[in-house]
Amino acid sequence: STAAAAPVRIYRQGDADLPEELKKLLVRALSKHLENASNPHYDRLLSKLFERCMTLAPDTEKKRLLAKLMMQEVEHGAITADILRGLGVDKVDTPMDEYQYLFSLPIESWCDLCFFHSLGDRVGMYIGENWGNVPYEPLRAVAPRLHRDEVFHATLGYQNLTVHCQKPEGFAEAQQLIHKWWPAVLDMFGASGSTFSDKYVKWGIRTSGNEDLRRQYIADTRPMMEKLGIEVPDDKANRRFL
């Protein structure tokens, strides 16, 4: 099986035996990973999101929970930057990947923000934070905490969306906005035929390839939306990347 063939040695920071391919893939994955305090593009996104959270949250308790979420996002950026420094990369100035255009979509309403967290942050549970099997100790050590945080973010978003959909006007808004967020969130998994995807799986940086992860996300997440009564569009509708 794939699990049995996976590398068993766990490399530490500064390990002279760290395989060059693994190092290059770690640097690539973490440099493209937007949660990175050394990347000014992430700072700008955090500023935008915090303003949206504090402006759109309908009450003080939701503001408090969103502030906690944002604090964790700042910490995630610091963790990524620290791991990259251990790999010899002090600063990254990488714009958002073309597949990550979800981060550029306008967040104009509370319902938009609910979708951003319930759908967008949920992707992190499948891709960005699923690093528990990577044979590099600094990343492996923080993976459970990062995954736990992403579960909190996605769960909070879904709880907020659930409450919003209980009002007829809120449900009508959600039914309209699902067409904006669903295609963008599916595109975040990247191209189905990515050659890097297989290499990431080989080294435990990903559990599965892009298309398999996307299918799993759909199988898990579509029923959650349908449980709220939301009619989810076709998985290929309005997608920019297939």
Summary of the structure (lengths in Angstrom):
residues: 242
radius of gyration: 18.2
end to end distance: 28.3
largest distance: 60.8
contacts: 728
relative contact order: 0.13
helix: 64%
strand: 1%
